[in-house]
Amino acid sequence: MTGAVDLSVLKERADAARTRPAAPSRPAGAGPTDPDAAATSSVPAVVEVSEATFETEVLARSEQVLVLVDLWATWCEPCKQLSPLLERLATEANGSWILAKIDIDANPRIAQAFGVQSVPTVVAIALGQPVAAFQGVQPAAQITAWVDEIMTKVGDQLTGLPAAEPTEPEEVEDPGMVAAEALLDDGDLEGAVAAYRALAEADPSNVEAASAARNVEFVIRAQSHDPAVVDSAQPGDIEAQFAAADVLLLAQRPDDAFDRLIALVRATSGDERSQVRTRLLSLFELFDPAETYVVSARRKLASALY
């Protein structure tokens, strides 16, 4: 039905609300030694650093968390053993420290500043200052113990990594709603109504499906009327006035549609008035109750009834 009928003024349009939010992710906010910090921090466990980013990624970052600087070179065979090990340990550290990788050939001034004599060289930076270092390949257990010793001395002085920005819950598509909308897009209005009804009956809490079914049912009914009924309907012909109101609503003229039926309320009594009131209330359900024309029409209806 896309492109054929504009349902923009209707509440819960048939082509809206086809997704539902998934369960929200765990709240962020872990500190520097929190085992969940890596999942919640906005800073990756391993960063490539250059001379241009050294101050931000190493010195400034070391005010928040311990930074291990891996000074390496492409031609260095031991580096090819140590660097992957450090990357794994940094990831497993879950934010208690991060690894800054620096290619000394691409960043000679950093190597000079550290006084690098050979690679690999690893320097621990905390609070903007080198606090420890080692050279050559070391086993994982020895590196972990070395880091733990440094953290015992300086860990309580670090502020911790910033938490990641809260993310919007991911949305997952409801297959049933997707299938119903596909029927709607193909122009199979009867099939779409049946699909939406089935979803609503299977899950009474699925208000999207129930609302979509009402909307499409209205479209089917409104499209069955001759548009000329707006001008030809006689004042006392209730069914013709109902048809005219449907046509006006489908043409995006809710004020005119409601005013016509409210005038009919004033002109009728007894069972006929009840019938008109019931039709008006059913049409109100197609809209957001906060819409100004709905609020206004409800007030006019109340005045006409009482």
N, C-alpha and C positions, 0 to 999 in steps of 0.2 A: 504494500500500500504506500510505500515511501514515494513521495512526490505527488501522490494523487489526492490525498486528504490531509489537511493541516490540523493536527490535534494539539497545537501548542497551548491553547487555552484550557485544555482539559486536565484535570488532576490525574497524576500518575499515568502519563501518556503510555500508550501501548508499546511504544518503542523506547521507553525509559525504564530504569530500574531492572535491568536484566542481570545485574550482578549483585552479589551480596558480599559484605566485608568478611574476610577471613579472620581468624583469631589474631588479636593484636600481638605484636612482638614483645619480648621481655623489655621492661623499662631500662633505659641506660643509666649509667652513673657509677661504674665501678672505679675504685681507686687504683693507684699504681701497683699494689701487690694483690689486688683482687683477681682470683683465677678466671673470672669472667670478663676482665677488662678488655681483652683483645676484641671480644664480640661487640663491646659497647663504645670503644674509643674511636675517635675520628682520625686517629693517626695509625698508619700501617706499621706492622712489626719490622719491616725491612724497607729502607729508603735508599735510593741512589743519590749521592750528594756530590755537588760540584763546588768550585770556588765561589760561584754566585749564590749558592744556597747554603753554604756552610754555616754562616752565622745564624740563620733561622732554624735549619734542620738539626744542627748539632749544639751550638752554644746556647741559643734561646731554649731549645727543647730540653736541654740538660737541667734547666731549672725545674722542670716538671717530672722528669724521669731519667734514670741512668741511660746514657747513650754509649754503646760500644762502637768505636770507629774501626772498621776493617779496612786497613790500607793494603791494597793488593795491586797486581799488575797482570796483564794478559799473558805475558811470557813466563810467569811464575808457576811452576808445577805444584809446589806445596800449597799455593793459594787455591788451586783447584780442588784440594782436599779440605782445606779449612773453611773456605767461604760457604760451601753448601751446609757444612756442619753448623756454622754460626747462624745461618738462615733458619735452619730447622729449630735450633735452640731458641732463637728469638720468637719464632711462631709459638713454640710450646710455652714460652714465658708468659703468654697471655697479658702482655702490657706491663709487666714489672720492669722490663727494660726493652729498648729498641736497638736495632742494628743499623748503623749508617755506613754504607759501602762507598769507598773512595778509590778510584783508579788513579794511582800516583802519576802515571804518564800523562793522563789528561788534566791532572790538577797538580802540577809540580810545586806550586807555592805552598799547598797544604802539606805535602810531604816534607818540604824544607822547614816549615814551621814546627813540625813534630820531630824534626831531626832524624828522619827515617834512615837507617843504615842498611836494612834489608827487609824484604817482605816474605811472608805476611807479617805485619805488625798490627796488634790490636791494642787500642788505647781506650780506657774507660774515662768518660767525661761526666762529671756531676757538678752542678751549680756553676757551669761555665769554666771549669778547671779540670785538667787531667789529674786523675787520682790513682791510676795504676795502669800497667801495660805488660804485655808479653809478646814474644816473637816466636815464630815457627808454629808448626802444627802441634796442637794439644788435644788430648782425648776429651770427650764430652764431659765425663764426670769431673775432670780437673777444671774445665772451664766453668762448669756450674758451681763448683765449690768456690772458685775465685770470685765469681759474681756475687754469690751469697755473702762472702766475707765483706765485699765492698758495700753491699746493701745494708749489712749490719751496722756499718759506720755512718752511711750517709742517707739511707732510705727514708728516715723520719724527717729529713729536711727538704724532701722533694714534694711538690704540690700534687703530683699525679697528672696523668694525661687527661685532656678534656674529653668529656663524654660526647658520643656521637649525637647529632641532632635527631630528635625523635622522628621516626618515619611513619608515614601514613599506613594504616593497615592495608595489606595487599587485598585486592578484590579477586574473587574467583567467580567465574561464570556459572550460573545455574543452567545445566544442560537443558532442563525442561523449558525454562524461560527463553533460552536461545532458540530452541526448536519452534516454540510458539511464535516468536518474533519472525523467524524465517518464513513461516506460513503467512504472517502479516505482510511481510515485504513482497511475497509472491502474489499478493492480492487475494489469497484464500481466506477471506474474513470469517466464513463459517468454520473452517478448520481451525483458525486461530482462536475463536471463541471456545470451541470444544476443548482445545489444548489448555487454555487458561483456566477453564472451569475445572478440568480434571486435576490440575495442579492445586487449585484452591480447595477442592474437595479432599484431596489426599493430605493436604497440610493446611488446616484452618488458619494457621499463623501467617501464611503467605499472602499478605495483604496486597502485594504487588500484582499477583496473578488475579486476585478477585477484582481489583480495581481495573486492570487491563481488560478483563472480560466484560465489565460494565461499559467501559469506554467503547470497545469494538461493537458490542451489541447496540449501543446508541448509534454508532456510525452506520451500521447496517440498516437500522430503522430509519434514520434520517435520510439516507440515500434512496430509500424506497419511495419517498414523497416527491410529488411534482413541485418544483420550486415556485410555480405559479400560485400555490396555495396561500402564500404569504399575502397576496393581494385579493385572492378570490374567497377566502374563508369568511363565512357569515358569522356575525357576532355571537349568535346563539348556538352555533355548531361546535360543540366541544371537541369532537374528534378532529375536525378541520383545524381548530385553533391549536390543538396539541401538535398536529403535523406542521403547522406554520412555525411554532416555537422551535421544533426540531430543526427545521430548515434554517432558521435565523441563528441558532447556536452553531450549526455546522459552518455557517458563513462568518463565524467569529463576531456575532452581534448579540452577546449575552444580555446586555441591558434591554434591548428591544424584545428579546424572547421572554425575559422574565416580566417585563412590564405588561406584555400582552396577556400572560397567564394571570398576573395579579389583577388586572382589569376584569378577567373572567371570574376570578374569585369574588370580586365585588358584585358582579352581575348574576351570580348563582346563589343557591341555598341548598340546604339539606344534603342529600347524597351526591348531587352534582358538585356542590362546593367541596365536599370531602374528596371527590375524585380529582378535582383540579389541584387541591392542596397536595394530595399524594403525588401527583405528577411533578409538581414543582419541587417537592422535597427530593424526589429521585434525581431530578436534574441537578440540584445543588450538590449531590454526592459526586458528580463528575468533576467538581472543581475544588481547588484549595479553599477551605472555609474562610481563610483570611483575605481572599480576593475582595477588592472594594465593591465590585458589582454583586458579589454574593452577600456580603454584609448588608449592603443597601437593600437588596431584594428581600432579605429576611425581615428587615425592619418594615418594609412596605407590606409584606405579607401579614406580619403581626398586626399592623394597623388595619388592614383590610378585614381581618378575622374578628378583631375586637374593637 
